[in-house]
Amino acid sequence: MPINNFSQLARFSDGCGAEIPRWLRKRLEEFHDDTESLQAFTLDFLTDFTQKLIDLGVPGLHFYTMNKVDPTLTICERLGLIK
């Protein structure tokens, strides 16, 4: 799930019982209200993470876009999954 807003992500994960890894939560908290830098970091992180999953042979990918498809499209473009 591309991260556009840390506060929303924290509420979402707390609400459904999903845990954000401690190192990632700390890193995301450092951005505070700098949404542009947060989004740039998460696009880089998720592109790298997704590439690692592909390299490990995962049979498929599923993205939650939360009605914001552009970050997911950017990741897919970076990975060469779409043109």
Contacts in CASP RR format, 6 or more apart in sequence:
PFRMAT RR
TARGET T0000
AUTHOR 0000-0000-0000
METHOD contacts of the structure
MODEL  1
MPINNFSQLARFSDGCGAEIPRWLRKRLEEFHDDTESLQAFTLDFLTDFT
QKLIDLGVPGLHFYTMNKVDPTLTICERLGLIK
1 9 0 8 1.000
1 63 0 8 1.000
1 64 0 8 1.000
1 65 0 8 1.000
1 66 0 8 1.000
2 39 0 8 1.000
2 42 0 8 1.000
2 43 0 8 1.000
2 46 0 8 1.000
2 63 0 8 1.000
2 65 0 8 1.000
2 66 0 8 1.000
2 68 0 8 1.000
2 71 0 8 1.000
2 72 0 8 1.000
2 75 0 8 1.000
3 9 0 8 1.000
3 28 0 8 1.000
3 38 0 8 1.000
3 39 0 8 1.000
3 42 0 8 1.000
3 46 0 8 1.000
4 35 0 8 1.000
4 38 0 8 1.000
4 39 0 8 1.000
4 42 0 8 1.000
4 66 0 8 1.000
4 68 0 8 1.000
4 71 0 8 1.000
5 35 0 8 1.000
5 38 0 8 1.000
6 28 0 8 1.000
6 29 0 8 1.000
6 31 0 8 1.000
6 38 0 8 1.000
9 20 0 8 1.000
9 28 0 8 1.000
10 20 0 8 1.000
10 25 0 8 1.000
12 18 0 8 1.000
13 19 0 8 1.000
13 20 0 8 1.000
20 28 0 8 1.000
24 45 0 8 1.000
27 41 0 8 1.000
28 38 0 8 1.000
28 41 0 8 1.000
28 42 0 8 1.000
31 37 0 8 1.000
31 38 0 8 1.000
31 41 0 8 1.000
39 71 0 8 1.000
42 71 0 8 1.000
43 71 0 8 1.000
43 74 0 8 1.000
43 75 0 8 1.000
43 78 0 8 1.000
46 71 0 8 1.000
46 75 0 8 1.000
47 75 0 8 1.000
47 78 0 8 1.000
47 79 0 8 1.000
50 61 0 8 1.000
50 75 0 8 1.000
50 79 0 8 1.000
51 79 0 8 1.000
53 61 0 8 1.000
54 61 0 8 1.000
54 79 0 8 1.000
63 72 0 8 1.000
63 75 0 8 1.000
65 71 0 8 1.000
65 72 0 8 1.000
73 82 0 8 1.000
76 82 0 8 1.000
77 83 0 8 1.000
END
